[in-house]
Amino acid sequence: MAFTALDIVESKHTRLGDVINNERMVGQLTLSETDSVSFAIRVFSKGTSGLLAVVDEARKLIGLLSERDIIRALAEDGRGIVEWPVSRVMKRELSVATQDTYCTDTLLLMIEKHFRHMPVVDDDGTFIACVDALQVAYAKISEMTDSNRKLMRLMAVFTDQVIDIATSDSIETIRAMFAEKDWVSAVVKDDQKVVGFITADELLRFSCRIRAL
């Protein structure tokens, strides 16, 4: 696979996997669809998230149960629902993301659909964790703040000459240019539109990452 400057720029965007790892969210409590609603209430009472994933024996995500779902069922069917299995109350129509999903895309979807939480699964549908909107928003703000600090440093480096590379330039071409000209950083443009920047350190980290693939 041929990698380009655009791949380096996009690799710096925060993804849901970063949120999960930073928050140490792996190993969240889950429910089985045969668990009773009363059991789920006890789990919620321990101060967990307002949403629980329902998984099968292989930890495949099959549903979601929120505190709101329980309250709605209580209002409609009375206290007897506490003896129901979770499968009678949980949501089965799910929107999910993966660890590689960008935080920006996740936030846009959560705002559009009015989601408070987003379940994250792997390529096989195995549940990893649920992230909430505040965690995703904080990660995106941190990314933007870090980018702004780097841009300020770049402005101090760039004087009369601004070094540009195209989004389509290959990694090999970029490495050669950095080595030949002893560049510290470069601006990445798509035609005349600036889409990001690459520092020598970021180029090195990305090169090491793709060698490990």
C-alpha positions as CSV (number, residue, x, y, z in Angstrom):
1,M,0.0,0.0,0.0
2,A,1.3,3.4,-1.0
3,F,1.1,6.0,1.8
4,T,1.0,9.8,1.1
5,A,1.2,13.1,3.0
6,L,-2.5,13.0,3.5
7,D,-2.2,9.7,5.4
8,I,0.2,11.3,7.9
9,V,-2.1,14.3,8.4
10,E,-5.1,12.1,9.0
11,S,-3.2,9.8,11.3
12,K,-2.9,12.7,13.8
13,H,-6.7,13.1,14.2
14,T,-8.0,11.7,17.4
15,R,-9.9,8.4,17.1
16,L,-12.2,6.6,19.5
17,G,-9.5,4.1,20.3
18,D,-7.5,7.0,21.7
19,V,-10.4,7.9,24.0
20,I,-10.8,4.4,25.2
21,N,-7.1,3.9,25.9
22,N,-6.7,7.2,27.6
23,E,-9.8,6.7,29.8
24,R,-8.8,3.1,30.5
25,M,-12.4,2.1,29.5
26,V,-11.7,-1.5,28.5
27,G,-13.5,-4.0,30.7
28,Q,-16.7,-2.1,31.2
29,L,-19.6,-3.9,32.9
30,T,-22.0,-5.6,30.5
31,L,-25.3,-7.4,30.7
32,S,-26.7,-10.7,29.2
33,E,-30.0,-10.6,27.5
34,T,-31.3,-13.1,30.1
35,D,-30.3,-10.9,33.0
36,S,-33.4,-9.4,34.8
37,V,-34.2,-5.8,34.7
38,S,-33.9,-5.7,38.5
39,F,-30.3,-7.0,38.2
40,A,-29.6,-4.2,35.6
41,I,-31.0,-1.6,38.1
42,R,-28.6,-2.9,40.7
43,V,-25.7,-2.5,38.3
44,F,-26.8,1.1,37.4
45,S,-27.0,1.9,41.1
46,K,-23.3,1.2,41.5
47,G,-22.6,4.5,39.7
48,T,-21.7,3.1,36.3
49,S,-22.6,4.9,33.1
50,G,-26.2,5.6,32.2
51,L,-26.0,3.0,29.5
52,L,-25.0,-0.7,29.5
53,A,-24.1,-2.9,26.6
54,V,-25.9,-6.2,26.3
55,V,-23.6,-9.0,24.8
56,D,-23.8,-12.7,24.0
57,E,-21.5,-15.4,25.2
58,A,-18.8,-14.3,22.7
59,R,-19.1,-10.7,23.9
60,K,-20.8,-9.7,20.6
61,L,-22.9,-6.6,21.0
62,I,-26.6,-7.4,20.6
63,G,-28.3,-4.5,22.4
64,L,-28.1,-1.5,24.7
65,L,-30.0,-0.7,27.9
66,S,-30.3,2.7,29.4
67,E,-31.8,4.0,32.5
68,R,-34.3,5.8,30.4
69,D,-35.4,2.5,28.8
70,I,-36.2,1.2,32.3
71,I,-38.1,4.3,33.4
72,R,-40.1,4.2,30.1
73,A,-41.0,0.6,30.7
74,L,-42.0,1.3,34.3
75,A,-44.3,4.1,33.2
76,E,-45.9,1.9,30.5
77,D,-46.1,-1.5,32.2
78,G,-45.7,-1.0,35.9
79,R,-43.3,-2.4,38.5
80,G,-43.7,-6.0,37.2
81,I,-41.1,-5.2,34.5
82,V,-38.3,-5.6,37.0
83,E,-38.7,-9.3,36.7
84,W,-38.5,-9.2,32.9
85,P,-35.3,-10.2,31.1
86,V,-33.3,-7.4,29.7
87,S,-34.1,-8.6,26.2
88,R,-37.7,-7.2,26.6
89,V,-36.5,-3.7,27.3
90,M,-33.2,-3.2,25.5
91,K,-32.7,-1.4,22.2
92,R,-31.8,-3.7,19.3
93,E,-31.4,-1.1,16.5
94,L,-27.9,0.1,17.1
95,S,-25.5,2.7,15.7
96,V,-21.9,1.6,16.4
97,A,-18.4,2.9,15.8
98,T,-15.0,1.3,15.7
99,Q,-11.7,2.2,17.4
100,D,-10.6,3.8,14.1
101,T,-13.6,6.1,13.8
102,Y,-12.6,9.7,14.1
103,C,-13.9,11.7,17.1
104,T,-15.1,14.4,14.7
105,D,-17.3,12.0,12.8
106,T,-18.6,10.5,16.1
107,L,-19.5,13.9,17.5
108,L,-21.4,14.9,14.3
109,L,-23.4,11.6,14.4
110,M,-24.2,11.9,18.1
111,I,-25.4,15.5,17.7
112,E,-27.5,14.6,14.6
113,K,-29.1,11.5,16.3
114,H,-29.2,13.0,19.8
115,F,-27.0,10.1,21.2
116,R,-25.5,10.5,24.6
117,H,-23.4,7.4,24.2
118,M,-21.7,5.5,21.4
119,P,-20.8,1.8,21.6
120,V,-17.5,0.8,20.1
121,V,-16.9,-2.6,18.6
122,D,-14.1,-4.3,16.7
123,D,-14.4,-5.6,13.1
124,D,-16.1,-8.8,14.3
125,G,-18.8,-6.9,16.3
126,T,-17.2,-7.7,19.6
127,F,-18.0,-5.1,22.2
128,I,-15.0,-2.9,23.4
129,A,-16.5,0.0,25.4
130,C,-19.2,2.7,25.4
131,V,-18.0,6.3,25.1
132,D,-20.1,9.3,26.1
133,A,-20.4,12.6,24.3
134,L,-18.3,14.6,26.8
135,Q,-15.4,12.2,26.6
136,V,-15.4,12.4,22.8
137,A,-15.8,16.2,22.8
138,Y,-12.9,16.6,25.3
139,A,-10.6,14.4,23.2
140,K,-11.4,16.6,20.1
141,I,-10.8,19.8,22.0
142,S,-7.5,18.5,23.3
143,E,-6.5,17.6,19.8
144,M,-7.4,21.1,18.5
145,T,-5.5,22.7,21.4
146,D,-2.4,20.6,20.7
147,S,-2.6,21.5,17.0
148,N,-2.8,25.2,17.7
149,R,0.3,25.0,20.0
150,K,2.2,23.3,17.2
151,L,1.0,25.8,14.6
152,M,2.3,28.6,16.8
153,R,5.7,27.0,17.0
154,L,5.6,26.5,13.2
155,M,4.9,30.2,12.6
156,A,8.1,31.0,14.6
157,V,10.1,28.6,12.4
158,F,8.7,29.8,9.1
159,T,10.0,33.2,8.0
160,D,10.0,34.3,4.4
161,Q,10.0,30.8,3.0
162,V,7.0,28.5,3.6
163,I,7.7,24.8,2.7
164,D,4.8,23.1,1.0
165,I,4.1,19.5,0.1
166,A,1.1,18.1,-1.7
167,T,-1.4,15.7,-0.2
168,S,-0.6,13.2,-2.9
169,D,3.2,13.2,-2.3
170,S,4.4,9.7,-1.3
171,I,6.0,9.0,2.0
172,E,9.2,8.1,0.1
173,T,9.2,11.5,-1.6
174,I,8.6,13.3,1.7
175,R,11.3,11.4,3.5
176,A,13.8,12.4,0.7
177,M,12.8,16.0,0.8
178,F,13.1,16.2,4.6
179,A,16.5,14.5,4.5
180,E,17.9,16.5,1.6
181,K,16.8,19.9,2.8
182,D,17.0,19.2,6.5
183,W,13.4,20.3,7.1
184,V,11.9,20.7,10.5
185,S,8.3,20.8,9.3
186,A,6.2,21.3,6.2
187,V,2.7,22.5,5.3
188,V,0.5,20.0,3.5
189,K,-1.8,21.5,0.8
190,D,-4.5,20.2,-1.4
191,D,-4.2,22.5,-4.4
192,Q,-4.0,25.8,-2.5
193,K,-6.0,24.7,0.5
194,V,-4.0,24.0,3.7
195,V,-5.1,20.7,5.2
196,G,-2.5,20.3,7.9
197,F,1.2,20.1,8.6
198,I,3.9,17.5,9.2
199,T,6.9,17.7,11.5
200,A,10.1,15.7,11.2
201,D,9.1,13.8,14.4
202,E,5.7,13.0,13.1
203,L,7.1,11.7,9.8
204,L,9.5,9.4,11.8
205,R,6.7,8.1,14.0
206,F,4.4,7.4,11.0
207,S,7.2,5.7,9.1
208,C,7.9,3.4,12.1
209,R,4.1,2.6,12.4
210,I,3.7,1.6,8.8
211,R,6.8,-0.6,9.0
212,A,5.1,-2.5,11.8
213,L,2.0,-3.2,9.7
